[in-house]
Amino acid sequence: MAATAITAWRFIAAGFGSGWAPKAPGTFGALVGLAIGSLLLAVGHLALLTGIILAIALGIYAIRQLPEAKIDPGWIVIDEIAGQMIPLLALRGFNLPGALLAFVLFRLFDIWKPWPVSWADRQKDEFGIMGDDIIAGLIALAVLLILQRVLPL
């Protein structure tokens, strides 16, 4: 990305710069999602849900503005930000153990890519780029909801 101009949409797609981390940009993007999502969760579930919807919409639009996005470059991490916020919906309120478990589960499903995450990952458009992380976030949410039956989250 050396000679590419930094536009507002590129900055958003790069997770406010976190995607330009030299190693593990997806993890750094997910950490940004965890931080933003945790702050929104402290306000309430409606604020978190609104933030998720906004991140998804901004992500889709930002990715559409980038011609190189069709190859899903690693520095695009707005999808990780949106996906990471989703499992936080399972928490009754912000708590560090629950937030860390949400982070680990999301990263696990995002990296492992079980079906249907793997299917979405093969779609080479803004919906595929965003979709695999949204689905990974939904799977992590489902697992957290199941774990709530035995753990105080």
C-alpha positions in Angstrom: 0.0 0.0 0.0 3.1 2.2 -0.2 2.0 4.7 -2.9 -1.7 4.7 -2.2 -3.3 7.8 -0.9 -4.9 7.5 2.5 -8.5 8.5 2.2 -11.2 8.6 4.8 -12.7 5.4 3.4 -9.3 3.6 3.4 -8.7 4.7 7.0 -12.2 3.3 8.0 -11.6 0.1 6.1 -8.2 -0.2 7.9 -9.9 -0.1 11.2 -8.8 3.4 12.0 -5.2 2.4 11.3 -5.2 -0.9 13.2 -5.1 -2.9 10.0 -1.7 -1.4 9.2 -0.1 -3.3 12.1 3.0 -5.1 10.7 1.8 -8.5 12.2 -1.6 -9.9 12.9 -3.7 -7.0 11.6 -6.9 -9.0 12.0 -6.2 -9.5 15.7 -5.5 -5.8 16.1 -8.7 -5.0 14.3 -10.6 -7.4 16.5 -9.1 -5.6 19.6 -10.4 -2.3 18.3 -13.8 -4.0 17.8 -13.6 -5.3 21.4 -12.8 -1.9 22.8 -15.5 -0.1 20.8 -18.0 -2.8 21.5 -17.2 -2.9 25.2 -17.7 0.9 25.5 -21.0 0.6 23.7 -22.1 -2.3 25.9 -21.4 -0.2 29.0 -24.1 2.2 27.6 -26.5 -0.7 26.8 -27.4 -3.4 24.4 -29.2 -1.0 22.1 -26.1 1.2 21.8 -24.0 -1.9 21.0 -26.5 -3.2 18.4 -26.6 0.3 16.8 -22.8 0.3 16.7 -22.7 -3.1 15.0 -25.2 -2.1 12.3 -23.2 1.2 11.7 -19.9 -0.7 11.5 -21.4 -3.2 9.0 -22.9 -0.4 6.8 -19.7 1.7 7.0 -17.6 -1.4 6.2 -19.6 -2.3 3.1 -19.6 1.2 1.8 -15.9 1.8 2.6 -14.9 -1.5 0.9 -16.9 -0.5 -2.2 -14.7 2.6 -2.5 -11.5 0.6 -2.7 -10.6 -1.1 -6.0 -8.1 -3.4 -4.4 -10.7 -4.7 -2.0 -11.8 -7.5 -4.4 -8.7 -9.5 -3.2 -9.5 -8.9 0.5 -6.1 -7.4 1.5 -5.1 -8.2 5.1 -5.1 -4.5 6.1 -8.9 -4.3 5.7 -10.1 -5.0 9.2 -13.4 -3.1 9.5 -14.9 -6.6 9.1 -13.1 -7.8 12.2 -14.3 -4.8 14.1 -17.9 -5.4 13.2 -17.7 -9.2 13.7 -16.0 -8.8 17.1 -18.7 -6.6 18.5 -21.4 -9.2 17.7 -20.7 -11.8 20.4 -20.6 -9.1 23.1 -24.4 -9.0 22.7 -24.5 -12.2 24.8 -23.1 -10.5 27.8 -25.6 -9.2 30.4 -23.3 -6.2 30.9 -19.6 -5.5 30.4 -17.4 -7.9 32.3 -13.7 -8.6 31.5 -13.9 -12.4 31.5 -16.9 -12.4 29.2 -15.4 -9.9 26.9 -12.1 -11.9 26.7 -14.1 -15.1 26.0 -16.0 -13.3 23.2 -12.7 -12.1 21.8 -11.1 -15.6 21.8 -14.3 -17.3 20.4 -14.6 -14.7 17.6 -10.9 -15.0 16.6 -11.1 -18.8 16.8 -14.1 -19.0 14.3 -12.6 -16.2 12.2 -9.3 -18.0 11.8 -10.6 -21.6 11.7 -13.4 -20.6 9.2 -15.9 -23.5 9.7 -18.8 -23.6 7.2 -20.6 -21.2 6.6 -17.8 -18.8 7.4 -15.6 -20.5 4.8 -18.4 -20.1 2.2 -18.7 -16.4 2.8 -14.9 -16.0 2.8 -14.8 -17.3 -0.8 -17.2 -14.5 -2.0 -15.0 -11.9 -3.6 -17.0 -8.7 -2.9 -17.8 -6.4 0.0 -20.4 -8.8 1.2 -18.0 -11.7 1.3 -15.3 -9.6 3.0 -17.8 -8.4 5.7 -19.9 -11.6 5.7 -17.3 -14.1 6.9 -16.6 -12.0 10.0 -20.3 -11.3 10.6 -21.0 -15.1 10.5 -18.0 -15.8 12.7 -19.4 -13.3 15.2 -22.8 -14.9 15.1 -21.3 -18.3 15.8 -19.3 -16.9 18.7 -22.5 -15.2 19.9 -24.4 -18.6 19.8 -21.6 -20.3 21.7 -21.6 -17.6 24.3 -25.3 -17.9 24.7 -25.0 -21.7 25.3 -22.1 -21.1 27.7 -24.3 -18.7 29.7 -26.2 -21.8 30.8 -23.2 -22.9 32.9 -21.0 -19.8 33.3 -22.0 -16.4 34.8 -21.4 -14.2 31.8 
